[in-house]
Amino acid sequence: MYNSTFTPLQNAFAQLDRLGVWGADLPLRLFLAWEFFEAGLEKWNGQNWFAELQFPFPFHLLPAELNWQLSMWVELIAPLLLLLGLGTRLASAMLIVLTVVAIAAVHWPAHWSSLAELALGYSISDHGHGNYKLPLIYLIALLPLLLGGAGRLSLDARLRRRV
């Protein structure tokens, strides 16, 4: 609603505030759903390469095939939940665990002896120093959904209103 005592810029920000209450989380949910679902489809259509990896505790206790199946199904189901805004905090938590395990098993540099050397892995290319930049971006993008839930444009919110 327009308020004549506000400047045009203040009115614009007031409109953005109203829009943000409804849909600030939606771009994160769409982005993350696309990225993780795409990774799940790659696993669905690909060959299991997890036997070559060293997984962190407790996943190192599981067979590579089970780890492959777990990660594939989390990457297929959790993004659909994010898209719908259904069980958003649980889906975000599952994707955070998956991403932390992926960083530890795949993206973290195998050998580093200084922070400067570790920082070389903060990239989106693999030059032998690791490649943890993109998974770190995913972790940071998942945090608001874990902490704040899906927002008003979600099945979570609709279900809460019915209870």
Helices and strands as residue ranges (DSSP letters): H 8-23, H 26-45, G 50-52, G 59-61, H 64-84, H 88-102, I 103-107, H 115-119, H 133-148, H 155-162
